[in-house]
Amino acid sequence: MAVQSGKDLLIKLDMDGDGSFETIAGLRATRISFNAETVDVTSLESQGGWRELLAGAGVKTSSISGSGVFRDAGTDERARQIFFDGEIPRFQVIIPDFGVVEGPFQLSSIEYSGSHNGEATYEMTMASAGALTFTAL
């Protein structure tokens, strides 16, 4: 696999609930993470005292985050609406030459900032709120 450009890792938002995904405007940095809790089943009978984990158990979670330049585009307005209305829409994350992760996420934080001699910026974080799918590219 060749080296990928970071600008190709895209976060897309379902704009109307009908699967019409648009890239969130102004993002300059994006990130997705996956986590799985472990379930420790170690006992006195565990070989050599080594920890044992229960396969397939535990809660799986994912989070998406991004930061960029505030543009006051349609996706910015939709993100604000999602946050204030407490909606849990579908998001897509395009991972270049790897695949597409899609599923419901809650917008858990939005931060706006700016300085007198710079652009207005924002940061957002989304937490998974249901089962995710992965489609290879």
C-alpha angles and dihedrals in degrees: 000000000000124000111276130221114244091223089067093066098094133188113208128190128208100241100195109013091256098095097269099144123192129182110253106253124247100010114152100170127035135179139180125190133187125204136182124193116225127229110215113215097169115146139171086273094058109124111261092348091286119153116258124204129203108242117233094010129113133057120294118211139175133194133196125200136176142170132197151122119319108242103166089230128154091270091054090053092047091050091052090048091050092051098047094041093046092233124165105211129172120269131190127209115199110207107193116247089353113069151270124285114201136178148100118313133177116225097234100177142011121184126186123195142162144162129225092254100038145055126283110258137187140199127202136186128196128193123207113255103184145352117333128210129212123207117187118227 
